[in-house]
Amino acid sequence: MKKKVSMPLVEKLIAYSGKGPVRFHMPGHKGGKGLPQRLRVIMEKNLFRWDMTEIPGLDNWHDPQGAIEEAQRLLAELYGADRSFFLVNGSTSGVMAMLGAALEKGGEVLLPRNSHKAALMGVILTGAKPVYLKPQVDGELGVATGVPLSEWRKALEQHPDAKAVFITNPTYQGFCPNLSGILSKAKARGMKVLVDEAHGAHLAFSKRLPSSAGEFEVDAWVQSPHKMLCSLTQSAWLHLKGRGLDRERLRSYLSLLTSTSPSYILMASLDAARAVMETRGRWWVEKGLELAERARKLINQKTHFYCVGREARGRGGVYDVDLSRLMVNVSPAGYTGFFVEKVLRERFNIYAEYADFSNVYFLLTGGNTWDDVAKLVRALKRFPARKKKLKPVCFPADLPARALDPGEAFFSPAERVHLDAAPGRIIRDSVIPYPPGVPLLCPGEIVEKQHVEVIREILRAGGYCQGIKNGCITVVKNG
Ligand SMILES: Cc1ncc(COP(=O)(O)O)c(C=O)c1O
């Protein structure tokens, strides 16, 4: 008998798309629904025909002089940049490259401790010295909210020799810092300003949204249009302003972090996403925002959950909020975010972006519909309030003590130890609850009992932590 050929991943994808899921997760095109019809048809029809390599006439990403260069020029024009670069390895590569371009080995960079792991990887790669700023933590929401401007000012004064500041705008939760306040202080001290705007490629297209880095004299900012716009997963772009960053050094880092066969499909999707935003960007963003606003109102009126809104402004280091995403706080009603996310997925065919212990997150773009929102609200109404309010699991309020710089620890010999034996040891491989990808423990930091407790609580509640396998953690080898 002929053996059935197995394609486990393909089969999963067929099953997922076949059941018509309601998509509140990335990518922002939501299964292509949000793309203009003509563009969608062209892209679907040409997937294989456009899967190309650098043949003559198609330009070369590593040394662009033709079509790729022109597409990047149009992108820079749209975002008010002096120079823009297509990326095929996500904002992850852009974040690492801009840190690489701004920092020498041992150079100090100021960054909030709740930055994405890409920033940590950039610090490791460059051998820079991170100065972590402690974000405020909201006890009800159970998440880090932001670093107040006053704390930024203090850190800038205490570290006048720092070479760069690294800012996230917005965070995964949609919280934005006071960009212009931080920028003016950092620039006055001659520091480079680098912005991780992975979640903010849409900000520049609506006055009702927080400011985008492009409105200010930042040196570089990175965006993932696959998150809130309509390009394909893994595509991203990086913008530069002025001559603050050494462009050749940036290019070298980008090349180092990129395949020698960059995908033309991804680059074409970036070119198309730029064109969509140029022609109907306002419509795309306003539609997502409008849907999110209606959903927020209904969730707060008709369910037992709380959907965070503009009232978060001014609290816990939050300067502004991106209202085109929904952060639904469920623990006061007695649920974990992990549980609600699972029930929505398994019983209602509704896919959230992600969940943490206390919240579930939904991303809305021009690719969503009113029907999606109606289904979500209907499903959330089915969760009755439970008697026992759950206490959020938060990262410890104090930052972990550091024994080594991240780069030193990362390149040290390592061993695996069980979590029970981990307190007192120096971390080699980060421990990162994922999503959102914010490290609990970074290389070089000392594990304490309270970190082990947080990890255990997250795992017990159904969450996932990168860096933990079979109850073990990787630490720097003793002796
Ligand atoms: C704040 C932040 N920065 C950077 C990234 C990396 O983006 P990408 O997935 O495009 O590599 C993420 C990913 O979720 C993120 O949340």
The ligand as an ORCA input file, in Angstrom:
! r2SCAN-3c Opt
* xyz 0 1
  C       8.369     45.764     20.931
  C       8.856     44.803     19.890
  N       9.986     45.080     19.214
  C      10.465     44.263     18.255
  C       9.804     43.103     17.921
  C      10.358     42.222     16.841
  O       9.591     42.359     15.677
  P       9.612     41.265     14.511
  O       8.679     40.183     14.939
  O       9.136     42.007     13.300
  O      11.008     40.782     14.377
  C       8.614     42.770     18.590
  C       7.891     41.544     18.252
  O       6.832     41.243     18.702
  C       8.133     43.632     19.608
  O       7.028     43.339     20.310
*
